[in-house]
């Protein structure tokens, strides 16, 4: 515990912060990269909560969409 907050909660706060920061980006690619970091942290957080499937599934989907647009969609346009 750091400042009375568990490591699990810190991961959740960090994931939320990454998501908030991502939505302040003007560049869409930067938004997707930072948003992906937040999604990865939320997936980790979901596992740390003794497997919270709604958090894991939603953020895995967000991560896959971000990867699609970052790495595959650009090549086909």
C-alpha positions as CSV (number, residue, x, y, z in Angstrom):
1,X,0.0,0.0,0.0
2,X,1.2,3.5,-0.9
3,X,-0.6,6.3,0.9
4,X,-3.2,3.8,2.0
5,X,-4.1,2.9,-1.5
6,X,-3.6,-0.6,-2.8
7,X,-1.5,-1.4,-5.9
8,X,-4.7,-2.6,-7.7
9,X,-6.3,0.8,-7.1
10,X,-3.1,2.6,-8.3
11,X,-3.3,0.6,-11.6
12,X,-7.0,1.7,-11.9
13,X,-6.2,5.3,-11.3
14,X,-3.2,5.2,-13.7
15,X,-5.5,3.6,-16.4
16,X,-8.1,6.3,-15.8
17,X,-5.5,9.1,-16.1
18,X,-4.1,7.7,-19.4
19,X,-7.7,7.6,-20.8
20,X,-8.3,11.2,-19.7
21,X,-5.0,12.4,-21.2
22,X,-5.7,10.5,-24.4
23,X,-8.9,12.4,-25.0
24,X,-7.1,15.7,-24.7
25,X,-4.9,14.9,-27.8
26,X,-5.5,16.7,-31.0
27,X,-3.6,14.1,-33.1
28,X,-5.7,11.0,-33.6
29,X,-2.7,8.6,-33.7
30,X,-1.4,10.0,-30.4
31,X,-4.8,9.7,-29.0
32,X,-5.0,6.0,-30.0
33,X,-1.5,5.3,-28.6
34,X,-2.2,6.8,-25.2
35,X,-5.7,5.3,-25.2
36,X,-4.1,1.9,-25.9
37,X,-1.9,2.3,-22.9
38,X,-4.9,3.1,-20.8
39,X,-6.8,0.1,-22.2
40,X,-3.8,-2.2,-21.4
41,X,-3.7,-0.9,-17.9
42,X,-7.5,-1.5,-17.5
43,X,-7.1,-5.1,-18.7
44,X,-4.4,-5.6,-16.1
45,X,-6.7,-3.9,-13.5
46,X,-9.5,-6.2,-14.5
47,X,-7.3,-9.3,-13.8
48,X,-6.1,-7.7,-10.5
49,X,-9.8,-7.4,-9.4
50,X,-10.0,-11.2,-9.3
51,X,-11.1,-11.3,-13.0
52,X,-13.6,-8.6,-13.8
53,X,-14.7,-9.8,-17.3
54,X,-16.7,-6.6,-18.2
55,X,-13.5,-4.5,-17.7
56,X,-11.3,-7.0,-19.5
57,X,-13.6,-7.6,-22.5
58,X,-14.4,-3.9,-23.1
59,X,-10.8,-2.8,-22.9
60,X,-9.5,-5.6,-25.0
61,X,-12.0,-4.6,-27.7
62,X,-10.9,-1.0,-27.4
63,X,-7.2,-2.1,-27.7
64,X,-7.9,-4.2,-30.8
65,X,-9.8,-1.3,-32.5
66,X,-6.9,1.1,-31.7
67,X,-4.4,-1.4,-33.1
68,X,-6.5,-1.9,-36.2
69,X,-6.6,1.9,-36.9
70,X,-2.9,2.4,-36.0
71,X,-1.4,-0.5,-37.9
72,X,-3.8,-1.9,-40.6
73,X,-6.3,0.7,-41.7
74,X,-3.6,3.2,-42.6
75,X,-2.1,0.8,-45.0
76,X,-5.3,0.2,-46.9
77,X,-6.2,3.9,-47.3
